[in-house]
């Protein structure tokens, strides 16, 4: 049992908290208050039983230096304080999961109401982030509901997306649209700078989205939800972004854990235009061990799925990567069908998260991406 929870902990999603952006909500020209918690307080209080209240009391920090916070159970001044008992990783994961589900319930209900009322959104990045380059295109903030995954509208997950569209007069039959699935401990706020770099450098549309449980998205962070997330985004892009609904103009881009949903969709949608894997792994469990005895606990089986793709594949991996070993990138490259394989970019002096750090590396990155894009038009 402990081994199971250790594995689960290692493969759990960790969205930034707080998120590195927000969506302001507007209805009929008026900005709505961000009162998600307040709207549900009374309902939550009714649902709490005595055992949960007791649990909350026990978990509350006991600051004996503040008389207003002291309780009858607090030791007298000068008494020896015992160190609080350590929380087992399994218990910590369980408590975290409960908090995430409570948040998801509130977020899903509010998003469903917003959707029915026609609420619109505006993307606001965290002011601490670097200012992105200027652009002549447009940025749209939306929430895309999962399609057919939930029967009740009140529990349907809505996926937060930002869509950068190049100017309409620059759109051609060769214009591509990237659907970017980001890494684990980041969100579309932190990725906004790269969104505009890619759009300007490649003259393409770029769609960033947050997985369930991340940022402004509803739901809980689960492997299965990431698949539904990218399917919903793909369907929206196909109907509302790409020219003439051309699937071949859509390129899936997966960075690190984002390689999971990207490989899943590329193997499922035979007409998708391309797949880029950036610092991706063979599977979640293979990051921890090459022993297949625990294969039943594995997530994101990218190695299996990449063998089934029908589109050109470009793999990027840092040779100094200590989080997802370089061997993962090489093995994925070897598994790509021969007619889909493109020349990879093995980045000699970079690791897992720094491949595009610095102006020189960004320019090299964009140049490699351009070469890949040009290969798509020659197929």
C-alpha positions as CSV (number, residue, x, y, z in Angstrom):
1,X,0.0,0.0,0.0
2,X,2.8,2.5,0.9
3,X,4.5,1.7,-2.4
4,X,1.3,2.5,-4.3
5,X,1.0,5.9,-2.6
6,X,4.6,6.7,-3.2
7,X,4.2,6.0,-6.9
8,X,1.0,8.0,-6.9
9,X,2.7,10.9,-5.3
10,X,5.5,10.9,-7.8
11,X,3.1,10.9,-10.7
12,X,0.6,13.4,-9.2
13,X,0.0,16.7,-11.0
14,X,1.2,19.9,-9.3
15,X,-0.4,23.0,-10.7
16,X,1.0,26.4,-9.6
17,X,-0.7,27.7,-6.5
18,X,-1.7,30.4,-6.8
19,X,-2.1,30.4,-10.6
20,X,0.1,32.7,-12.7
21,X,-2.9,34.4,-14.4
22,X,-6.6,35.0,-14.0
23,X,-9.6,35.3,-16.2
24,X,-11.8,38.3,-15.5
25,X,-15.4,37.5,-16.1
26,X,-17.7,40.0,-17.9
27,X,-21.4,39.9,-18.4
28,X,-23.3,42.6,-20.4
29,X,-20.3,44.9,-20.2
30,X,-19.9,44.6,-16.4
31,X,-17.0,42.8,-14.6
32,X,-18.3,40.1,-12.3
33,X,-16.8,39.7,-8.8
34,X,-14.5,36.7,-8.3
35,X,-16.7,35.2,-5.5
36,X,-16.4,31.5,-6.3
37,X,-15.9,30.5,-2.7
38,X,-18.5,32.9,-1.2
39,X,-21.2,31.5,-3.5
40,X,-20.8,28.0,-2.1
41,X,-20.1,28.6,1.5
42,X,-23.6,28.0,2.8
43,X,-23.9,24.8,0.8
44,X,-20.5,23.5,1.9
45,X,-21.4,24.2,5.6
46,X,-24.6,22.1,5.3
47,X,-22.6,19.2,3.8
48,X,-19.9,19.2,6.5
49,X,-20.6,16.6,9.2
50,X,-19.2,16.5,12.7
51,X,-16.3,14.2,11.8
52,X,-15.0,16.6,9.1
53,X,-15.4,19.5,11.5
54,X,-13.3,17.7,14.0
55,X,-10.7,16.9,11.4
56,X,-10.5,20.6,10.4
57,X,-10.0,21.6,14.0
58,X,-7.2,19.1,14.5
59,X,-5.4,20.3,11.4
60,X,-5.6,24.0,12.3
61,X,-2.2,25.4,13.3
62,X,-2.0,26.1,17.0
63,X,0.0,29.3,17.5
64,X,0.5,29.5,21.3
65,X,2.4,32.8,20.9
66,X,-0.9,34.5,20.1
67,X,-3.4,34.5,23.1
68,X,-6.3,35.0,20.7
69,X,-5.4,31.7,18.9
70,X,-4.8,29.7,22.1
71,X,-7.2,27.0,23.2
72,X,-7.9,25.2,26.4
73,X,-5.7,22.4,25.1
74,X,-2.7,24.7,24.7
75,X,0.2,24.2,27.1
76,X,0.8,26.9,29.6
77,X,3.5,29.5,28.9
78,X,6.9,28.0,29.2
79,X,5.8,24.4,28.9
80,X,7.6,22.0,26.6
81,X,5.9,21.7,23.2
82,X,5.9,18.4,21.5
83,X,6.7,18.4,17.8
84,X,3.5,17.8,15.7
85,X,3.2,14.3,14.3
86,X,4.5,13.8,10.8
87,X,1.8,13.3,8.2
88,X,2.3,10.2,6.1
89,X,2.6,10.9,2.4
90,X,-0.5,8.8,1.8
91,X,-2.5,11.0,4.2
92,X,-1.1,14.2,2.6
93,X,-2.1,13.0,-0.8
94,X,-5.6,12.1,0.4
95,X,-6.1,15.5,2.0
96,X,-4.8,17.2,-1.1
97,X,-7.2,15.2,-3.3
98,X,-10.2,16.1,-1.1
99,X,-9.3,19.8,-1.3
100,X,-9.0,19.6,-5.1
101,X,-12.4,17.9,-5.4
102,X,-14.0,20.5,-3.3
103,X,-12.5,23.2,-5.5
104,X,-13.6,21.4,-8.6
105,X,-17.2,21.1,-7.4
106,X,-17.4,24.9,-6.9
107,X,-15.6,25.7,-10.1
108,X,-17.7,23.4,-12.3
109,X,-20.9,24.8,-10.9
110,X,-19.8,28.4,-11.5
111,X,-18.5,27.7,-15.0
112,X,-21.7,26.0,-16.0
113,X,-23.7,29.0,-14.8
114,X,-21.3,31.3,-16.7
115,X,-21.7,29.3,-19.8
116,X,-25.5,29.5,-19.7
117,X,-25.5,33.2,-19.1
118,X,-23.0,34.0,-21.9
119,X,-20.2,35.3,-19.6
120,X,-17.0,36.3,-21.5
121,X,-13.4,36.2,-20.3
122,X,-10.3,38.4,-20.4
123,X,-6.8,36.9,-19.8
124,X,-4.8,38.8,-17.2
125,X,-1.2,37.4,-16.6
126,X,0.5,37.7,-13.2
127,X,2.2,41.1,-13.1
128,X,5.4,39.4,-11.9
129,X,5.9,37.6,-15.2
130,X,8.1,39.0,-18.0
131,X,6.3,41.2,-20.5
132,X,5.7,39.3,-23.7
133,X,6.8,40.7,-27.1
134,X,4.4,43.0,-28.9
135,X,2.1,41.4,-31.4
136,X,-0.3,42.4,-34.2
137,X,-2.6,39.4,-33.7
138,X,-5.4,38.9,-31.2
139,X,-5.6,37.0,-28.0
140,X,-8.9,35.4,-26.9
141,X,-9.6,33.8,-23.5
142,X,-12.3,31.1,-23.5
143,X,-13.5,28.1,-21.5
144,X,-14.2,25.0,-23.5
145,X,-16.6,22.4,-22.0
146,X,-15.8,18.7,-22.2
147,X,-18.0,17.1,-24.9
148,X,-20.2,14.3,-23.8
149,X,-18.1,13.5,-20.8
150,X,-20.6,14.5,-18.2
151,X,-24.4,14.1,-18.3
152,X,-25.2,17.0,-16.1
153,X,-24.2,20.6,-17.2
154,X,-23.5,21.5,-13.5
155,X,-20.7,19.0,-13.3
156,X,-19.2,19.5,-16.8
157,X,-15.5,20.5,-16.8
158,X,-14.7,23.7,-18.7
159,X,-11.1,24.0,-19.9
160,X,-9.4,27.4,-19.8
161,X,-7.7,28.3,-23.0
162,X,-5.9,31.3,-24.6
163,X,-6.0,31.4,-28.4
164,X,-3.5,33.7,-30.2
165,X,-4.6,34.3,-33.8
166,X,-2.4,35.9,-36.4
167,X,-3.9,38.7,-38.4
168,X,-6.6,37.5,-40.8
169,X,-4.9,39.1,-43.8
170,X,-1.8,36.9,-43.1
171,X,-3.7,33.6,-43.0
172,X,-2.9,31.3,-45.9
173,X,-3.6,27.7,-46.8
174,X,-0.3,26.8,-45.2
175,X,-1.0,28.6,-41.9
176,X,-0.6,26.2,-39.0
177,X,-2.2,26.1,-35.5
178,X,-0.3,24.7,-32.6
179,X,-2.2,23.1,-29.7
180,X,0.3,23.3,-26.8
181,X,0.1,21.0,-23.9
182,X,2.4,22.4,-21.2
183,X,4.5,20.8,-18.5
184,X,3.5,19.8,-15.0
185,X,4.3,22.7,-12.6
186,X,3.2,25.5,-14.9
187,X,0.1,27.0,-16.4
188,X,-1.0,29.2,-19.4
189,X,0.0,32.3,-17.5
190,X,3.6,31.3,-17.2
191,X,3.5,30.0,-20.9
192,X,2.1,33.2,-22.3
193,X,5.5,34.6,-23.2
194,X,6.4,31.4,-25.2
195,X,2.9,31.5,-26.8
196,X,3.7,34.8,-28.5
197,X,7.3,33.8,-29.3
198,X,6.0,30.8,-31.2
199,X,3.2,32.8,-32.9
200,X,5.6,35.5,-34.1
201,X,8.5,33.3,-35.0
202,X,6.4,30.7,-36.9
203,X,3.6,33.0,-38.1
204,X,1.0,30.6,-36.8
205,X,-1.9,30.4,-34.4
206,X,-1.1,29.1,-30.9
207,X,-3.6,27.6,-28.5
208,X,-2.5,27.1,-24.9
209,X,-4.8,25.3,-22.5
210,X,-4.8,24.3,-18.8
211,X,-5.4,20.7,-17.7
212,X,-8.4,20.0,-15.4
213,X,-7.5,21.3,-11.9
214,X,-5.0,23.9,-13.3
215,X,-5.5,27.6,-13.2
216,X,-8.9,28.6,-14.4
217,X,-9.9,25.2,-15.6
218,X,-12.5,23.2,-13.7
219,X,-12.3,19.6,-12.6
220,X,-9.6,17.6,-10.9
221,X,-6.1,16.8,-12.3
222,X,-6.3,13.2,-13.5
223,X,-4.7,11.4,-16.5
224,X,-8.1,10.6,-17.9
225,X,-9.2,14.2,-17.6
226,X,-6.2,15.4,-19.6
227,X,-7.4,13.3,-22.5
228,X,-10.9,14.8,-22.4
229,X,-9.3,18.2,-22.1
230,X,-7.3,18.0,-25.2
231,X,-10.1,16.3,-27.1
232,X,-12.4,19.2,-26.3
233,X,-9.8,21.8,-27.3
234,X,-9.0,20.0,-30.5
235,X,-12.7,19.9,-31.4
236,X,-13.1,23.6,-30.7
237,X,-10.0,24.5,-32.7
238,X,-11.2,22.4,-35.6
239,X,-14.5,24.2,-35.7
240,X,-13.5,27.7,-34.8
241,X,-9.8,28.4,-35.5
242,X,-8.3,26.5,-38.4
243,X,-9.2,27.5,-42.0
244,X,-11.9,25.3,-43.6
245,X,-11.7,22.8,-40.7
246,X,-8.4,21.4,-42.1
247,X,-7.1,18.9,-39.6
248,X,-3.7,18.8,-41.4
249,X,-3.1,22.3,-40.3
250,X,-3.2,21.4,-36.6
251,X,0.1,20.5,-34.9
252,X,0.1,19.0,-31.4
253,X,2.9,20.1,-29.1
254,X,3.6,18.3,-25.8
255,X,6.2,19.4,-23.3
256,X,7.2,17.0,-20.6
257,X,3.9,15.6,-19.1
258,X,2.1,17.3,-22.0
259,X,3.5,14.6,-24.2
260,X,0.9,12.3,-22.7
261,X,-2.3,13.9,-24.0
262,X,-0.5,14.9,-27.2
263,X,0.6,11.3,-28.0
264,X,-2.9,10.1,-27.1
265,X,-4.6,12.4,-29.5
266,X,-2.0,12.0,-32.3
267,X,-2.5,8.2,-32.1
268,X,-6.3,8.6,-32.1
269,X,-6.7,11.3,-34.8
270,X,-5.2,9.9,-38.0
271,X,-5.6,13.2,-39.9
272,X,-3.8,15.5,-37.5
273,X,-1.0,17.4,-39.2
274,X,2.0,16.9,-36.9
275,X,3.3,16.0,-33.4
276,X,6.1,17.7,-31.5
277,X,7.4,16.2,-28.2
278,X,9.6,18.4,-26.0
279,X,11.4,16.7,-23.1
280,X,8.7,14.0,-23.1
281,X,9.0,10.6,-21.3
282,X,8.3,7.0,-22.5
283,X,5.7,6.7,-19.8
284,X,5.2,8.0,-16.3
285,X,6.4,4.9,-14.5
286,X,9.5,4.6,-16.7
287,X,10.7,7.9,-15.3
288,X,11.0,6.2,-11.9
289,X,12.1,2.7,-12.9
290,X,12.7,0.6,-16.0
291,X,11.2,-2.4,-14.1
292,X,7.9,-3.3,-15.7
293,X,6.6,-5.1,-12.6
294,X,4.6,-2.0,-11.8
295,X,3.2,-1.5,-15.3
296,X,-0.3,-1.7,-14.0
297,X,0.2,1.6,-12.2
298,X,1.7,3.3,-15.2
299,X,0.3,6.5,-16.8
300,X,0.7,8.1,-20.2
301,X,2.1,5.2,-22.2
302,X,3.7,7.4,-24.8
303,X,6.1,4.7,-26.1
304,X,3.1,2.4,-27.1
305,X,1.1,5.2,-28.6
306,X,3.8,6.9,-30.7
307,X,4.1,3.7,-32.7
308,X,0.6,4.3,-33.9
309,X,0.8,7.9,-35.1
310,X,0.4,8.7,-38.8
311,X,1.8,12.3,-38.8
312,X,5.3,13.7,-38.9
313,X,7.0,13.7,-35.5
314,X,9.6,16.1,-34.2
315,X,11.3,15.3,-31.0
316,X,13.3,17.8,-28.8
317,X,15.3,16.7,-25.8
318,X,18.1,18.1,-23.7
319,X,21.1,15.8,-23.4
320,X,21.7,17.0,-19.8
321,X,18.1,16.3,-18.7
322,X,18.2,14.9,-15.2
323,X,14.4,14.8,-14.7
324,X,13.5,12.8,-17.8
325,X,16.7,11.1,-19.0
326,X,17.9,11.8,-22.6
327,X,17.4,8.0,-23.2
328,X,13.6,8.7,-23.2
329,X,13.9,11.0,-26.1
330,X,16.1,8.6,-28.1
331,X,13.8,5.7,-27.5
332,X,10.7,7.7,-28.5
333,X,12.6,8.7,-31.7
334,X,13.4,5.1,-32.5
335,X,9.8,4.1,-32.0
336,X,8.3,6.6,-34.4
337,X,7.2,4.9,-37.7
338,X,9.9,5.4,-40.4
339,X,7.7,7.5,-42.7
340,X,6.8,9.8,-39.8
341,X,10.2,10.4,-38.4
342,X,11.8,13.8,-38.6
343,X,15.4,14.8,-37.7
344,X,15.3,15.4,-33.9
345,X,17.0,18.2,-32.0
346,X,19.3,16.8,-29.3
347,X,20.3,19.9,-27.3
348,X,23.8,19.2,-26.0
349,X,24.1,21.9,-23.3
350,X,20.6,21.9,-21.9
351,X,18.4,19.9,-19.4
352,X,14.7,19.5,-18.8
353,X,13.4,23.1,-18.4
354,X,16.0,25.4,-19.9
355,X,16.0,24.4,-23.6
356,X,14.6,27.8,-24.7
357,X,16.4,29.9,-22.0
358,X,18.2,32.9,-23.5
359,X,17.9,34.8,-26.7
360,X,20.5,32.7,-28.6
361,X,18.7,29.4,-27.7
362,X,15.3,30.9,-28.6
363,X,16.5,31.8,-32.0
364,X,17.9,28.3,-32.5
365,X,14.7,26.8,-31.3
366,X,12.6,28.8,-33.7
367,X,14.9,27.9,-36.6
368,X,14.5,24.2,-35.8
369,X,10.8,24.6,-35.6
370,X,10.7,26.4,-39.0
371,X,12.6,23.5,-40.6
372,X,10.0,21.1,-39.2
373,X,7.1,23.2,-40.4
374,X,8.7,23.4,-43.9
375,X,8.9,19.6,-44.0
376,X,5.1,19.4,-43.4
377,X,4.4,21.4,-46.5
378,X,6.6,19.1,-48.6
379,X,4.8,15.9,-47.7
